Amino acid sequence: MAQITEKAVLPDNLKWAERTALTILNTYPKASQIDGTKKPKWDYKMGLVLFAFEKLYQKTNDKKYFNYIKEYADELIDAEGSITDYNIADYNIDSANPGKLLFNLLDQTKDNRYKKVIEQLRHQIETQPRTASGGFWHKQIYPNQMWIDGLYMAEPFYTQYTVRYENGKSLDDIARQFELVQNHLVDQKTGLVYQAWDESKEIAWANPETGTSPTIWGRGIGWYMMALVETLDYYPKSNLNYKKLAGYLNQIAKSAVAHKSASGLWYQVADKPDLKDNYLESSASAMIIYSLAKGADKGYLSSAYKKIAQKSFDAYLAVFVKKDKNGEIIISNVSSSVGLGGKPFRDGTNEYYTNSKAKDNSSPALAAFLLSAIELKK
């Protein structure tokens, strides 16, 4: 009879960063299984989690974290250097996100397949459909629409590519994407960002005057702040747009901090704490904590933001994080994925977001908590 092996209990003295990484490794022995994914997929969720693993590998030099990234890339990239089930014609901006893992893999292994995929993804960005004013469509099926998470999906990859291979020729285009967000997705009253903007103002969810979607989604703020801190990491300080991007980060950081709850965390609908069924949401909170901590560490933000991040991290542990009997972590209150349009039609109302079922341990919260723990040395 086959013996059922007991899971090893994680030691008590582990830091939160390693505890989170080991929880992920134990739950999903292959990164392609993250969030219970059944069929291997080139996906932004894996890109997000594995980016955190890359940072942890750089801090610890523990090869198992590097191997977890490499095994995912090798499962999805064939011998010719093509991505399984990737179709450029979808023009899904999310596809660029895992591409940023390939720069380090290429440096470490010199395997040319990674370079081929980097080039394919650069070609997608080159030919990605754009709004009339030059913003990337989120997907082929969402014409004329910029979504806030698209900035996180494309710009850190795009910035690394253009600095590394093109002598920075596309830096102005990258700054333009953020400028469009500032001009069209930032709410004038709160300084926070809406999830999406339809330049044509034709889709049913769009505000007829501004073209924005109706709701300020907590995780949307997190995506935008992470897009800025990760883009600034590769954006040359000598470029005239550097100060502008740092200014955008300072503006959204100030607005985000002004909208945190008394406990130091953030709501699913970020600007309406008293809205019926609204809840403190763990992925938004972790993304914002990470961005504030990293922004302060890198000098993009004042050091005061580091203290705010530390206090919010402590509140995060108290409100969202538990350990199971094996010492693995459980993060509660992760908003399920929300979107706009499509079939059936998602109208993007405040109620649509508050009704989105919260889960435990979904990848955006696990990855952002891991990143914030690394940044705060927890």
C-alpha positions as CSV (number, residue, x, y, z in Angstrom):
1,M,0.0,0.0,0.0
2,A,1.4,3.5,-0.9
3,Q,2.3,5.5,2.1
4,I,0.8,9.0,2.4
5,T,3.7,11.2,3.2
6,E,3.0,14.0,5.7
7,K,3.9,17.5,4.6
8,A,6.9,18.8,6.4
9,V,6.1,21.6,8.9
10,L,7.8,24.9,8.2
11,P,10.1,26.1,11.0
12,D,8.8,28.8,13.3
13,N,11.8,31.1,12.7
14,L,11.3,31.5,8.9
15,K,10.9,35.0,7.6
16,W,7.6,35.9,6.0
17,A,9.2,36.1,2.5
18,E,10.6,32.5,2.6
19,R,7.4,31.2,4.3
20,T,5.3,32.7,1.5
21,A,7.6,31.3,-1.2
22,L,7.6,27.8,0.3
23,T,3.8,27.9,0.7
24,I,3.7,28.6,-3.1
25,L,6.2,25.9,-3.9
26,N,4.4,23.3,-1.8
27,T,1.0,24.2,-3.2
28,Y,2.1,24.4,-6.8
29,P,5.2,22.2,-7.4
30,K,5.2,23.6,-11.0
31,A,4.7,27.4,-11.5
32,S,2.3,26.6,-14.4
33,Q,-0.2,25.3,-11.8
34,I,-0.5,28.6,-9.9
35,D,-4.1,29.5,-9.0
36,G,-5.1,25.9,-9.9
37,T,-4.4,26.4,-13.6
38,K,-5.0,23.1,-15.3
39,K,-3.2,23.6,-18.6
40,P,0.2,25.3,-18.9
41,K,-0.3,28.9,-20.0
42,W,1.9,31.9,-20.7
43,D,0.2,34.1,-18.1
44,Y,0.7,37.4,-16.2
45,K,-0.1,35.7,-12.9
46,M,2.9,33.4,-13.3
47,G,4.9,36.4,-14.4
48,L,3.9,38.3,-11.2
49,V,4.7,35.4,-8.8
50,L,7.9,34.5,-10.5
51,F,9.1,38.1,-10.6
52,A,8.8,37.9,-6.8
53,F,10.8,34.6,-6.9
54,E,13.5,36.3,-9.0
55,K,13.8,39.1,-6.3
56,L,14.0,36.4,-3.5
57,Y,16.7,34.5,-5.5
58,Q,18.7,37.7,-5.8
59,K,18.5,38.2,-2.0
60,T,19.1,34.6,-0.9
61,N,21.0,33.0,-3.7
62,D,18.9,29.9,-3.1
63,K,18.9,28.0,-6.4
64,K,15.4,26.5,-5.9
65,Y,13.8,29.9,-6.5
66,F,15.8,30.3,-9.7
67,N,14.9,26.8,-10.8
68,Y,11.2,27.4,-10.2
69,I,11.3,30.3,-12.7
70,K,13.4,28.4,-15.3
71,E,11.2,25.3,-15.2
72,Y,8.2,27.5,-16.0
73,A,9.9,29.1,-18.9
74,D,11.1,25.8,-20.2
75,E,7.7,24.2,-19.9
76,L,6.2,27.0,-22.0
77,I,8.9,27.7,-24.5
78,D,9.7,25.0,-27.1
79,A,13.0,24.0,-28.7
80,E,12.5,26.5,-31.5
81,G,11.9,29.4,-29.1
82,S,8.1,29.7,-29.5
83,I,5.6,30.1,-26.7
84,T,3.0,27.4,-26.3
85,D,-0.5,28.6,-27.4
86,Y,0.6,32.2,-27.8
87,N,-1.1,34.0,-30.6
88,I,0.2,37.5,-31.4
89,A,-3.2,38.3,-33.2
90,D,-4.9,38.4,-29.7
91,Y,-2.8,41.4,-29.0
92,N,-3.2,40.7,-25.3
93,I,-0.9,43.1,-23.4
94,D,-0.8,40.7,-20.5
95,S,1.5,38.5,-22.6
96,A,4.4,40.9,-22.2
97,N,4.5,40.5,-18.4
98,P,6.2,37.1,-18.1
99,G,8.7,38.3,-20.7
100,K,10.6,40.3,-18.1
101,L,11.7,37.0,-16.5
102,L,13.7,36.1,-19.6
103,F,16.3,38.8,-19.4
104,N,17.9,37.3,-16.3
105,L,17.4,33.7,-17.6
106,L,19.2,34.7,-20.8
107,D,22.1,36.3,-18.8
108,Q,22.4,33.2,-16.6
109,T,22.1,30.5,-19.2
110,K,22.9,32.1,-22.6
111,D,20.1,30.0,-24.0
112,N,19.0,31.7,-27.2
113,R,15.4,30.5,-27.0
114,Y,14.8,33.2,-24.4
115,K,16.1,35.9,-26.7
116,K,13.8,34.7,-29.4
117,V,10.8,35.0,-27.1
118,I,11.9,38.4,-25.9
119,E,12.0,39.5,-29.6
120,Q,8.5,38.0,-30.2
121,L,7.1,40.0,-27.3
122,R,8.9,43.2,-28.5
123,H,7.4,42.7,-31.9
124,Q,3.9,42.4,-30.3
125,I,4.5,45.8,-28.6
126,E,5.7,47.3,-31.8
127,T,2.5,46.2,-33.6
128,Q,0.0,46.5,-30.7
129,P,-3.1,48.4,-31.7
130,R,-3.3,51.9,-30.2
131,T,-5.9,54.5,-29.3
132,A,-6.0,57.6,-31.3
133,S,-3.6,59.4,-28.9
134,G,-1.1,56.5,-28.8
135,G,-2.1,54.4,-25.8
136,F,-1.9,50.6,-26.1
137,W,-5.2,48.7,-26.4
138,H,-5.5,46.2,-23.6
139,K,-6.5,43.5,-26.0
140,Q,-7.6,43.1,-29.6
141,I,-11.1,42.5,-28.3
142,Y,-11.2,45.8,-26.4
143,P,-10.7,48.4,-29.1
144,N,-9.7,51.9,-28.0
145,Q,-9.4,50.9,-24.4
146,M,-6.4,51.4,-22.0
147,W,-6.7,49.4,-18.8
148,I,-4.7,50.4,-15.7
149,D,-3.2,46.9,-15.2
150,G,-1.9,47.1,-18.8
151,L,0.8,49.6,-17.7
152,Y,2.2,47.0,-15.3
153,M,1.9,44.2,-17.9
154,A,3.9,46.0,-20.7
155,E,6.0,48.9,-19.5
156,P,8.6,47.2,-17.2
157,F,9.4,44.7,-20.0
158,Y,9.3,47.4,-22.7
159,T,11.7,49.6,-20.7
160,Q,14.2,46.9,-20.0
161,Y,14.1,46.0,-23.7
162,T,14.6,49.4,-25.1
163,V,17.4,50.3,-22.6
164,R,19.2,47.0,-23.3
165,Y,18.8,46.6,-27.0
166,E,17.7,49.9,-28.6
167,N,19.8,52.5,-26.8
168,G,16.6,53.7,-25.2
169,K,14.8,54.8,-28.4
170,S,11.4,54.0,-27.0
171,L,11.7,55.7,-23.7
172,D,9.4,58.6,-24.9
173,D,6.7,56.2,-25.9
174,I,6.9,54.5,-22.5
175,A,6.5,57.9,-20.8
176,R,3.6,58.6,-23.1
177,Q,1.7,55.6,-21.8
178,F,1.9,56.9,-18.3
179,E,1.1,60.5,-19.4
180,L,-2.1,59.2,-20.9
181,V,-3.0,57.5,-17.6
182,Q,-2.4,60.8,-15.8
183,N,-4.5,62.8,-18.3
184,H,-7.4,60.4,-18.6
185,L,-7.5,57.7,-15.9
186,V,-6.6,59.7,-12.8
187,D,-9.7,60.9,-11.0
188,Q,-9.5,64.7,-10.5
189,K,-11.2,64.6,-7.1
190,T,-9.3,61.8,-5.3
191,G,-6.1,61.5,-7.3
192,L,-6.7,57.8,-7.6
193,V,-7.0,55.8,-10.9
194,Y,-10.0,54.2,-12.6
195,Q,-9.6,50.7,-14.0
196,A,-10.0,51.7,-17.6
197,W,-10.5,54.4,-20.2
198,D,-12.2,54.1,-23.6
199,E,-10.9,56.9,-25.8
200,S,-13.8,56.5,-28.2
201,K,-16.3,56.7,-25.3
202,E,-18.4,54.1,-27.2
203,I,-18.5,51.1,-24.8
204,A,-21.5,51.0,-22.4
205,W,-19.4,51.2,-19.2
206,A,-17.6,54.5,-20.3
207,N,-18.5,57.8,-18.7
208,P,-19.9,59.8,-21.7
209,E,-17.8,62.8,-20.8
210,T,-14.5,61.3,-19.7
211,G,-14.5,57.8,-21.1
212,T,-13.5,56.2,-17.8
213,S,-15.0,53.1,-16.2
214,P,-17.1,53.8,-13.1
215,T,-15.0,52.4,-10.3
216,I,-11.7,53.1,-8.5
217,W,-10.6,49.6,-7.8
218,G,-8.0,49.0,-5.1
219,R,-5.9,46.5,-7.0
220,G,-5.9,48.9,-10.0
221,I,-4.1,51.5,-7.8
222,G,-1.6,48.7,-6.9
223,W,-1.0,47.7,-10.5
224,Y,-0.3,51.3,-11.4
225,M,2.1,52.0,-8.5
226,M,4.0,48.7,-9.2
227,A,4.2,49.7,-12.9
228,L,5.8,53.0,-12.0
229,V,8.3,51.6,-9.4
230,E,9.4,48.8,-11.8
231,T,9.6,51.0,-14.8
232,L,11.7,53.6,-12.9
233,D,14.1,50.8,-12.0
234,Y,15.2,50.6,-15.6
235,Y,14.5,54.2,-16.8
236,P,17.7,56.2,-17.1
237,K,17.8,59.1,-14.6
238,S,19.4,61.2,-17.4
239,N,16.2,61.0,-19.5
240,L,14.0,64.1,-19.3
241,N,11.0,61.9,-18.6
242,Y,12.5,60.3,-15.5
243,K,11.4,63.2,-13.2
244,K,8.0,63.2,-14.7
245,L,7.5,59.5,-14.0
246,A,8.8,59.9,-10.4
247,G,6.3,62.8,-10.1
248,Y,3.5,60.5,-11.1
249,L,4.6,58.0,-8.5
250,N,4.7,60.7,-5.8
251,Q,1.2,61.9,-6.8
252,I,-0.4,58.4,-6.7
253,A,1.5,57.5,-3.5
254,K,0.2,60.6,-1.7
255,S,-3.4,59.9,-2.9
256,A,-3.2,56.3,-2.0
257,V,-2.0,57.1,1.6
258,A,-4.8,59.6,1.9
259,H,-7.3,56.8,1.2
260,K,-6.0,54.1,3.5
261,S,-8.3,52.9,6.2
262,A,-7.7,53.7,9.9
263,S,-5.9,50.3,10.2
264,G,-3.6,51.2,7.3
265,L,-5.1,49.0,4.7
266,W,-7.0,49.6,1.5
267,Y,-10.6,48.8,0.3
268,Q,-11.8,46.9,-2.8
269,V,-13.5,50.1,-3.9
270,A,-10.8,52.4,-2.7
271,D,-12.5,55.7,-2.5
272,K,-15.8,54.5,-0.8
273,P,-15.0,52.8,2.5
274,D,-18.7,53.1,3.6
275,L,-20.1,51.5,0.5
276,K,-22.4,48.5,1.3
277,D,-20.5,45.2,1.1
278,N,-17.1,46.9,0.5
279,Y,-14.2,45.1,2.2
280,L,-10.5,45.6,3.0
281,E,-8.7,43.8,0.1
282,S,-5.4,42.0,0.5
283,S,-3.9,42.2,-3.0
284,A,-4.4,46.0,-3.3
285,S,-3.0,46.5,0.2
286,A,0.1,44.4,-0.5
287,M,0.8,46.0,-3.8
288,I,0.6,49.5,-2.4
289,I,2.7,48.5,0.7
290,Y,5.4,47.1,-1.7
291,S,5.4,50.1,-3.9
292,L,5.7,52.6,-1.1
293,A,8.5,50.6,0.5
294,K,10.4,50.1,-2.7
295,G,9.8,53.7,-3.9
296,A,11.3,54.9,-0.6
297,D,14.2,52.5,-0.7
298,K,15.1,53.6,-4.3
299,G,14.7,57.3,-3.5
300,Y,11.7,57.8,-5.8
301,L,9.6,58.6,-2.7
302,S,10.6,60.3,0.6
303,S,11.7,58.0,3.4
304,A,8.5,58.8,5.3
305,Y,6.7,56.3,3.0
306,K,8.9,53.5,4.3
307,K,7.5,54.1,7.8
308,I,3.9,54.1,6.5
309,A,4.6,50.8,4.6
310,Q,6.0,49.2,7.7
311,K,2.9,50.1,9.8
312,S,0.6,48.9,7.1
313,F,2.6,45.7,6.8
314,D,2.0,45.0,10.5
315,A,-1.7,45.7,10.0
316,Y,-1.7,43.4,7.0
317,L,-0.3,40.5,9.2
318,A,-3.0,41.2,11.8
319,V,-5.9,41.4,9.4
320,F,-5.2,39.1,6.5
321,V,-2.5,36.5,7.3
322,K,-2.8,33.2,9.2
323,K,-0.6,30.1,9.4
324,D,-2.0,26.6,8.9
325,K,-0.9,23.6,10.9
326,N,2.1,23.1,8.6
327,G,3.2,26.7,9.1
328,E,2.2,27.7,5.5
329,I,0.5,31.0,5.1
330,I,-3.2,31.7,4.3
331,I,-3.9,35.2,3.0
332,S,-7.6,36.1,3.1
333,N,-9.8,38.6,1.2
334,V,-8.2,38.5,-2.2
335,S,-10.6,40.0,-4.8
336,S,-11.2,37.6,-7.7
337,S,-10.3,38.8,-11.1
338,V,-12.5,41.6,-12.3
339,G,-12.8,43.1,-15.8
340,L,-15.0,45.1,-18.1
341,G,-17.1,44.5,-21.1
342,G,-17.0,41.0,-22.7
343,K,-19.8,38.4,-22.6
344,P,-21.7,38.4,-20.4
345,F,-21.2,42.2,-20.2
346,R,-19.3,43.4,-17.1
347,D,-20.6,47.0,-16.3
348,G,-17.8,47.9,-13.9
349,T,-20.2,49.5,-11.3
350,N,-19.1,49.8,-7.7
351,E,-21.5,46.9,-6.9
352,Y,-19.9,44.7,-9.5
353,Y,-16.6,45.1,-7.6
354,T,-18.0,44.6,-4.1
355,N,-19.9,41.5,-5.3
356,S,-16.7,40.0,-6.7
357,K,-16.1,37.0,-4.4
358,A,-13.1,37.2,-2.2
359,K,-10.8,34.2,-2.1
360,D,-7.8,32.9,-0.1
361,N,-4.3,32.8,-1.4
362,S,-4.9,34.0,-5.0
363,S,-1.7,34.9,-6.8
364,P,-1.9,38.7,-6.8
365,A,-1.9,38.8,-3.0
366,L,0.7,36.0,-2.5
367,A,3.1,37.7,-5.0
368,A,2.6,41.2,-3.7
369,F,2.9,40.1,0.0
370,L,6.1,38.2,-0.9
371,L,7.5,41.3,-2.7
372,S,6.6,43.6,0.3
373,A,8.2,41.1,2.7
374,I,11.4,41.1,0.7
375,E,11.4,44.9,0.5
376,L,10.8,45.3,4.2
377,K,13.2,42.5,5.1
378,K,10.4,40.6,6.9
